[in-house]
Amino acid sequence: MVNPKNLPRLYAYLLIMRWVIGLIFILNAMPKFSDPSFGSQADLFFASLRDDVIFQPYKILFNDMILPNAFLIAKIVKYAEMALGIMFIINFPIQLAVFAALFLHINYLCIASLPTFMFLNIMMISAEFVIYGSRQK
C-alpha cells in the first residue's frame, strides 16, 4: 500500500519517466524526418539485419513479411516513433501508446545484436510496463 503522503512524489517520478520515454522516441524520429532520402535504402538496411535476428520464429516473420515491405515498414516506424513520443509527453492516449511502444521495443529486442541494445530495450519495456501499471482508473 502506498502512503498517501508519497503520492505527489510518485506521480512526479511517473511524469518524468513518461517524458523521458517520449523524448527518446522523438529524438529517434527526428533524424528520420530530417533526411529526405530516409527509407530509400531500407531494403539494404533490413537485409543487413537479417543475421542479427536472435529468435528463430521472428526470423521467419522477418524474412517473409518485413524484408519484402522494407520501405513501408521504415515509413511506419518513422511516423510511429514521432507519434509515440508526442503521446507519451501529452499522456494521451497512454494505453495505446504503451502497447504500440511495447510492440516496437519487442521487435527491436528480437533484432538486437549487441548486449547493450538488448539491455536498453529491456529497460524501455520495463518502464513501459510501469507506466501501464500506474495508469489511473
N, C-alpha and C positions, 0 to 999 in steps of 0.2 A: 504494500500500500504506500502511495506517495504522500508525503507530508504536504498539506495544502500551502504551507509557507514556501515550499520549494517549487511550486508550480510556475511562477513567473520566470525563474531561472531555467527551468526545464524547457519552457516554451521558447525562451531566448536561444538556448542551445539548438533546439529543433529548427528555429528560423535560420540560424547561421548555417546549419547543415544543409537545409534546403537551398539557400542562396549559393553555397559553395558548389553543390551539385549543379545548380543552374548555370553558374559561371563556367564550370568545367565544360558543360555541353556547348555553351555559347562560344567559348574560346576554341573548342574543337571545330565548330562550324564556321567561324569567321574566315580562316584561310580558304576554305572551300568556296565561300561566296566571293572572295576577292580574286580568285583565279578563274578567269573566263573560260579556260580550257579544262576545268575540272570535269572529270568523268570521261573525257575523250580517250584516255588511256586506261580506263577502269578494267578492261578485259585483260590487259597485260599485268596490271597490279594484282587483280584477283588470282590470275594464273600463277603469279609468284608466291601467293599464299597457300597454294594447293598442298605443298609439303608440310605446312605448319599446322594443319588441322590435326588435333590431338585425339578426337573421338571418332571412331570408325563410322557409327551411324550418321554423324554430322558430315563426314567426308562424302558419303553418298549424296546427301542433300546438297552439299556444296558443289559437287561436280555436276549434278543433274539439274539443279534449279538456279543456283547463284551465278555460276560461270556463264551460262548462255544468256543471262539477263544482267550482265555486269553493269552496263551503262544505266539501266533503270534502277538497279539496287543502289548505285552510287548517288543518284539524284534523290532517291527516297531517304537515304541516310543523311544527306546534306540538309534537307529540309526538316527531317525528324529531329536531328540534333538541335537545330535552332529553335524549333517549336518546343522541344522538351526543356531547353534552357529557360525560355520565357515562362512556360507553365510552372516550373519549379520556383522561379522567382516570384511570380504573382500568386502562387498557391491555388491555381485553378486550371483545369480540373485535376486535382492532385492524384486521384486514383488512376485515372487514365495515364497520367504522366509516369507514375511509378510502374505500372505494368508495361508500358512501352519502353521505359528505361531498363527494366529488368530483362525484357526481350532483347534489347540491343546489347546489354552487357553480358548476357549469357552467350549470345552469338560471338561477341568479341572474345569471351573466355575460351570458347571452342577453337578459336584460331590463334590464341596467344602462344607464341613460340618461346618467349623469354619468361623466366620466372617472375621478373619484375612486372610484366604486363598481366600475368596471371594474378599476382598479388593485388595489383591495382583494381582489376576487375572484381575480384572477391571483396575488396573493401567497398567498392561502389555498390555492389549487390547488397552487402550487409547494411550500408547506410540507407539504401532504398527500402529495405525491409523495415528498418527502424522508423522511417518516415511513414510508411504504410501502417505500421502497428500503432503509431501515435496519433493518427487522424482522429478528429473529434466526430462523435456520432450524432 
